Amino acid sequence: MADNVTGLFPRGSTYNGPNKTLSSSYGVSVGLEGQMKHFKDVDSTSGSPGIKSQRSDRVVTCICVRNVSGFTVLPKRLVAWATGFVGRRINGYTEATSEQAAGVTDEFLSSSGARDEDLLWIQVKGPGLLNMPVGQVVDVSEGDALHCLTAATTNCTTAGRARPLIATSSVTDVKAQLINRVGRALSAVSSSQTTGDVLVDLDILK
């Protein structure tokens, strides 16, 4: 299956790129916000930039969104919708326990990320990499259901991360964890690791 992205920028890129001066006058690019496309599932960690290995026979679903957070968002992080622009714009990383996530920032982005005011891809379905927090407090095992981790602010080190579902006596907490889970882990990562990505079968558009 070919990527269904005719006329749009590829994964690993943003609409404006790293050098164009950006402003809040979006022009015709507003029409790209919210477009949903399908890509082949390829491995962002292997091969040369132009030639990547196929990770599975599945497809991944992504949405073209605008970053209006006020800061650059990095790859493989959970992000939240901007108020009044659900499905179109993101306003930073997730920061509350079991909050609703918009998606995961494109794993193919470079470490330069996607700047404020630019358009990028976020992934909502299919296999994708999610960056785990430094010094995470629990192990992640294959099959674990994951939800958003609490953070101090929307732009701190632990924001936009996930952890396995946790036991709780609160019915409200249980419902939030189940309804807003982001997917199930397809790989494992130990709490003793200082950095690490976990492969997740994302299912954010329920």
N, C-alpha and C positions, 0 to 999 in steps of 0.2 A: 504493500500500500504506500502511495506517495503522500508526503506531507500536504495537508489541505490548507495551504497558506498563500495562495496566489495573490500577489500584489502587496504583501505585508513583509515586514522584516523577519529574518530567521531567528531562531533561538540563539542565545549567546550575544545578541545585539539588542540595542534599543532603537526607538524610532529616530532620534536625533543624533545618536552616537556620542562619543566622549568629548568632542571639541566644539560643537555648535553652541552659541550663546542661547540660553533658554529664557523664556518669560512666561507670564500667565496669559498671554494672548495666543491661544492655541490654534486658531484658524481652522482649516479643514481637518486637522488631525483629531478634532473632537469626534468626528464620525467614525474613527477607529476604536474609540473607547468601548469596551464591552464585547468586542467581536470574539467569538469562541472558535478555536481551530483545533485540529487534530494533527499530531506528529507521530512519527515512528518512534518506538522506544529504543533509543541508542544510549550507549554508556559514555557519559561525559568525562570519565576518568581515564579512558584508554584511547590510543591512537593519536594521530596528528589532528590539528584543529579542523581540517577539512574532511578527514576520514575517521569516523568513529565506528566502533564495533556495535553490532546489534545486541541489545541486552535481553530482549525477549521478542516474541511474535505479536506482542500487544501494541496498542496505541495509547498515547497519553493525550489528555485534554487540557488545553491552556486557554486563558482569557487575556486579551490585550487590555491593560489597565494603565492609568496615569498615576504616577507617584506625586502626591500632594502633601507629603509628610513634613516637608521643610528640610529634609536631610537625604543623603544618598542611602538607598537600601542595598544590602549585600545579597549574594546568592544563597539559596537553600535555607531561607528563613520564612517562618509563618508571618503573614501580614493581615491587617484588619481593614475593613471597609471604611471609607470616609463617610461621615454622616451626610445623608442626602444624596449620596452617589454610590449606593450599593450596586455592584455589578459593573462599575465603571472606573472608580478611583480608590486608591488605598491611602491610608493616613498613618503609616508606620507599622511597626511590628506588633504582634499580639503581646499583651502584658498581664492579662487577668486569667486566673485559673479557669480552665474549661470554657473560655469565651469562644464565640463564633469566629472562625478564621475565614478569610477571603480565599486564601490559597498559599502556595509556597513560591517564593521568588525563583525565577529561572535558574536551574542548577548549572547552566552553561555560561552564565554571566562571568566575567572576569572579576578579580578581586576589587576592581574599581566600581563595580555595582551599577545601579541605575540612579541617575541624579534626580533631584527634585524637579518637577514639571515635565519630566520625560515619560514616554510610554515604554512599557516592558511587558514581558509575558509572566504570568503566574500560573502554576500548574494546580489543577483541581482534581484530576482523576488519573489513575494508572500509576505504574512504578516511578518513583522519584526519590532523590536524595534530600534528606533533611539534616541540617547541621545541629548536633547536640551541644549542650552547654559545657563549657570548661568546668571540670570538677562536679559533674552531675552526681546527684545523691543516690541514684538507683541504677541497677543494671536494666538494660533493655534486651529482651529475648525475642526470638522469632515468634511471631503470632501475637505479640502484645498489642492491645489496642492503645492508641496514643491520643493525648489531648494537650491543650496549651498549658504551658508552665507559667506560674506567676513571676512577674518581674517588677522592679521598682518603677520604671518608666518605659515608654514605648521605644526608647533609643538607647537602652543600656545593654550590657554584655549578655545578660540572660534573657532579653526580650526576643520574641520570635522563635522560641524553642519549644520542645515537647517533652513529655514524660509519660510513662505508662499510667493507666487508670489506677486510682488509689482507693483503698477500702475506706468507707465513710458510713456513719450512721444517719447522715442527713439525706432524706429522700430528694430534696432539692439539689444537693450536690451530685447525687447519683444520676439524676435526670440530665443535668448539665453535662456531665462527663459522657454519657451515652449519646445524647443528641448532638453534641458538638465535637465528638471524636473526629480526628483528622484522617485516620486510617489505621492499618495494621502493619507492624514491622515485618519486613521480609529478610532482615538480617539482624545481627545482635551487636551490641556495643556495651562494654563494661564500664561501670562507674569509676574504675581505676584509671581509665584512659583520660588523658588531659585534653584531647581533641578527638573528634570522630564524627563521621556521617553514618546515618542509618538509612537503609533502603526501605521505603515505606510504600505500601499499596494504598495510595491516596484515594479518599472517597469523600471529598469535601462538599461536592454538589450532591446532596442527598435528596 
